[in-house]
Amino acid sequence: MHNQREEPRLPIRINVDFTSNDSVQSVFSLNISAGGIYLPSHKPLPPGSMVVLHLNLPTLDSAVEVLGEVVWNNINPESNNGLPKGMGIRFLNQSSLALEHLGLFQTGRIGNS
């Protein structure tokens, strides 16, 4: 697994709808940080794929749209410490609202239920 993160990851399960090309998927995140997210997926996209994410943060009434880029994928869970098949996505244009709410998660001021 790649460990070049600048921001600490928080294990949290939130619903994320994402679009790439003409495909729309809805999944639950494995972890998230201010810089990116890991999304389990049976068909991870290749690195370099651009995605539009709709993060359904429990602290907001509506989803936050974020542009992302797949920076790595995990297609072989057995050789990656049991991490489920999926992809790591770097946020490219986080909104200040999303960053504020992610910051609240990371400081522990909001639970991850």
C-alpha positions as CSV (number, residue, x, y, z in Angstrom):
1,M,0.0,0.0,0.0
2,H,1.2,3.5,-0.8
3,N,1.9,5.6,2.2
4,Q,2.7,9.0,0.8
5,R,-0.1,10.8,2.6
6,E,0.4,14.3,3.9
7,E,-2.9,14.3,5.9
8,P,-3.8,11.7,8.5
9,R,-6.5,9.3,7.4
10,L,-9.6,8.7,9.5
11,P,-11.4,5.4,9.3
12,I,-14.9,6.4,8.5
13,R,-17.8,5.0,6.6
14,I,-19.7,7.6,4.6
15,N,-21.8,7.2,1.5
16,V,-20.0,8.4,-1.6
17,D,-21.6,8.6,-5.1
18,F,-19.0,8.9,-7.8
19,T,-19.1,9.4,-11.5
20,S,-16.4,8.5,-14.1
21,N,-17.1,8.8,-17.8
22,D,-20.7,7.6,-18.0
23,S,-20.6,5.3,-15.0
24,V,-22.2,6.1,-11.6
25,Q,-21.4,4.1,-8.5
26,S,-22.5,4.4,-4.9
27,V,-20.1,3.0,-2.2
28,F,-19.2,3.5,1.4
29,S,-15.7,4.9,2.1
30,L,-13.1,3.0,4.1
31,N,-11.2,6.1,5.2
32,I,-10.9,9.8,4.5
33,S,-8.6,12.7,5.0
34,A,-8.6,16.4,4.0
35,G,-6.5,15.3,0.9
36,G,-8.2,12.1,-0.3
37,I,-10.4,9.1,0.3
38,Y,-10.2,5.3,-0.1
39,L,-13.2,3.7,-1.8
40,P,-13.7,0.0,-1.9
41,S,-14.9,-1.1,-5.4
42,H,-15.2,-4.4,-7.2
43,K,-14.0,-2.6,-10.3
44,P,-11.4,-0.1,-9.3
45,L,-10.6,2.6,-11.9
46,P,-7.0,2.8,-13.2
47,P,-4.7,5.5,-11.8
48,G,-5.1,8.8,-13.6
49,S,-8.9,8.4,-13.9
50,M,-10.8,11.5,-13.1
51,V,-13.9,11.2,-10.9
52,V,-16.6,13.5,-9.6
53,L,-17.4,12.6,-6.0
54,H,-20.5,13.4,-4.0
55,L,-19.6,13.1,-0.3
56,N,-22.5,12.6,1.9
57,L,-21.1,13.9,5.2
58,P,-23.4,13.3,8.2
59,T,-22.8,16.9,9.4
60,L,-24.3,18.4,6.2
61,D,-27.8,18.3,4.7
62,S,-26.7,17.8,1.2
63,A,-23.7,16.1,-0.5
64,V,-20.5,18.1,-1.2
65,E,-19.2,17.7,-4.8
66,V,-15.4,17.2,-5.1
67,L,-13.3,16.5,-8.2
68,G,-10.8,13.7,-7.7
69,E,-8.1,11.7,-9.4
70,V,-7.4,8.0,-8.8
71,V,-3.8,7.9,-7.7
72,W,-3.6,4.1,-7.0
73,N,-5.8,1.1,-7.0
74,N,-5.8,-2.2,-5.2
75,I,-6.8,-5.0,-7.4
76,N,-5.2,-7.8,-5.3
77,P,-6.4,-7.6,-1.7
78,E,-4.4,-10.7,-0.6
79,S,-1.1,-8.9,-1.2
80,N,-2.1,-5.6,0.4
81,N,-2.6,-6.4,4.1
82,G,-6.2,-7.4,3.5
83,L,-7.2,-4.0,2.3
84,P,-10.4,-4.5,0.2
85,K,-10.3,-4.1,-3.5
86,G,-10.7,-0.5,-4.3
87,M,-8.9,2.8,-5.1
88,G,-7.2,5.7,-3.5
89,I,-8.5,9.1,-4.7
90,R,-6.8,12.5,-4.3
91,F,-9.1,15.4,-3.9
92,L,-8.4,18.1,-6.5
93,N,-10.8,20.9,-5.6
94,Q,-12.0,20.5,-2.0
95,S,-14.6,23.1,-1.1
96,S,-13.9,25.1,2.1
97,L,-17.2,23.6,3.5
98,A,-16.0,20.0,2.9
99,L,-12.6,20.8,4.4
100,E,-14.2,22.4,7.5
101,H,-16.3,19.3,8.1
102,L,-13.4,17.0,7.4
103,G,-11.4,19.0,10.0
104,L,-14.1,18.5,12.5
105,F,-14.0,14.7,11.9
106,Q,-10.2,14.6,12.3
107,T,-10.1,16.6,15.5
108,G,-12.7,14.2,17.0
109,R,-15.3,16.8,17.5
110,I,-17.7,14.8,15.4
111,G,-18.3,11.1,15.7
112,N,-18.2,8.7,12.8
113,S,-21.3,6.7,13.4
